[in-house]
């Protein structure tokens, strides 16, 4: 079994890729533009200092190679990142 952050077992359903893609995150009455830190078939990690509460519905508009896709989802986890002190 592979190991994730902090040496814990990695239980992901799909591999993660360290890729920086532009996204627009929409939730509640907020619209934020940012870039992904990593992405997988089942999720995306984005840097946000004050994330939406777990269980919140969100919309992610993702652009890859000039193709834009819109995804509806729910926040299922918050994690601490070591990228740029975020």
C-alpha positions in Angstrom: 0.0 0.0 0.0 1.3 3.5 -0.8 1.8 6.1 1.8 0.2 9.5 1.9 1.0 12.7 3.8 2.5 12.1 7.2 3.2 8.5 6.4 -0.4 7.4 6.7 -1.8 4.8 4.3 -3.1 6.3 1.1 -6.7 5.3 0.7 -7.5 7.3 -2.4 -9.7 5.8 -5.1 -7.6 7.3 -7.9 -4.1 8.7 -8.3 -3.4 12.3 -7.7 -1.4 14.5 -10.1 0.4 17.7 -9.1 -1.0 20.0 -11.7 -1.8 23.7 -11.6 -5.0 24.5 -13.5 -7.0 27.7 -13.3 -10.3 27.2 -11.6 -13.2 29.3 -10.5 -14.7 28.2 -7.2 -18.3 29.2 -6.4 -20.1 28.6 -3.1 -22.6 30.5 -1.0 -22.4 34.1 -2.4 -18.6 33.8 -3.2 -16.8 33.5 -6.5 -13.0 32.9 -6.2 -10.4 32.5 -8.9 -7.4 30.3 -8.1 -5.3 27.4 -9.3 -5.4 23.7 -8.3 -2.6 22.2 -6.3 -3.4 18.7 -7.4 -6.2 16.9 -9.2 -7.6 13.4 -9.5 -10.6 11.6 -11.0 -12.4 12.0 -7.7 -11.3 15.3 -6.4 -9.2 18.4 -6.4 -7.0 20.2 -3.9 -7.2 23.9 -3.9 -5.5 26.5 -1.7 -8.0 28.5 0.3 -7.3 30.0 3.7 -11.0 29.9 4.8 -12.6 27.0 3.0 -16.3 26.4 2.7 -17.7 24.3 5.5 -17.7 20.5 5.1 -20.9 19.5 3.5 -21.2 22.7 1.5 -22.3 22.5 -2.1 -19.7 24.0 -4.5 -19.3 24.6 -8.2 -15.8 24.3 -9.7 -15.2 25.6 -13.2 -12.0 24.1 -14.5 -10.0 25.1 -17.6 -7.5 22.7 -19.1 -6.0 23.4 -22.6 -8.6 26.1 -23.3 -11.4 23.6 -22.6 -13.7 24.6 -19.7 -15.8 22.2 -17.7 -18.2 22.8 -14.8 -18.5 20.4 -11.9 -21.0 20.4 -9.0 -19.7 18.8 -5.8 -19.7 18.8 -2.0 -16.8 19.7 0.3 -15.9 16.4 2.0 -12.6 17.2 3.7 -10.2 20.0 4.7 -6.5 19.4 4.8 -3.5 21.4 5.6 -1.0 22.0 2.8 2.6 22.9 3.0 2.7 24.8 -0.3 3.7 28.5 0.1 2.7 28.4 3.8 -0.9 27.8 3.1 
